[in-house]
Amino acid sequence: MQRSDFRFFHRLRVRWAEVDMQKIVFNAHYLMYFDTAIADYWRALALPYEESMHSMGGDLYVRKATVDFQASARIDDVLDVGMRCARIGNSSMVFEGGLFRQDQFLVGCELVYVFADPATQTSKPVPAALREVLTGFEAGESMRIIETGDWATLGEGASALRRAVFIEEQNIPEALEWDEQDAVVLHAVARNRLGQVIATARLLPAENGISHIGRVAVHRNLRSGGHGAAVMQALEDAARERGASVVALNAQRSAERFYVRLGYVPHGEGFEEAGIPHIEMRRSLLSSSSQ
């Protein structure tokens, strides 16, 4: 087994609590490593696991787990856990994992899952949609689709995500979340291959060459997956096409580093909005420099 056999990796560092009296990783922890990688694999598919399985009317149950020990990992080793979907049967699917220290193969794993009815735990055929997602990912296909449009077209999915993020997660009063702008501005959503909305934002009309982006929300289970950046890029492109030279937004201070990575810089003093610290940030659309 080689690193080149995998397109997905989850990185971790061996902790003190995972080492046994022989000063190597206790054997049972390797299954935990592979299970952690599987959870991250679903995020790479842009699938919030629980919601996705519920939408397909089933869940995955481990039928068999096999671990192949070749060499040991030690405290503070940085490990890359490769994971791939190797085969899909009628109701089962086989995942293969490989644990590497740099290019050295340490431990292999085979996990056999069965797709089943959660109520009866009887097997069901793997849904065609899930089969297409898995085969598409392993073939290198994109796991998200970006759409832009009006509220009538995208509002149902965008509003559900905004409600989950702003009202339920961040406790922003509902009266502050919805306004008359939604009906007239341009919206962007990112959908996964099941059609679920996983990120959204909106673009207000330009004033004096400045377009404002707002209501940027990403599904809480899929953050740091590039989905927020993708909807931002779509709206920045739209702002540029409309003649704007600068895009601005009111960023929550907790998300400031995310926007800095996208080329935004703080503008003015910080302030509070809905009880949450914010800072205005801007980005030039005229060149690679920021404003």
Beta strands, then each sheet from edge to edge (+ up, - down):
strand 1: 9-13
strand 2: 59-69
strand 3: 78-88
strand 4: 92-101
strand 5: 104-116
strand 6: 144-149
strand 7: 186-192
strand 8: 197-203
strand 9: 210-218
strand 10: 246-252
strand 11: 265-266
strand 12: 271-273
strand 13: 276-284
sheet 1: 1+ 3- 4+ 5- 2+
sheet 2: 6+ 7- 8+ 9- 10- 13+ 11-
sheet 3: 6+ 7- 8+ 9- 10- 13+ 12-
end
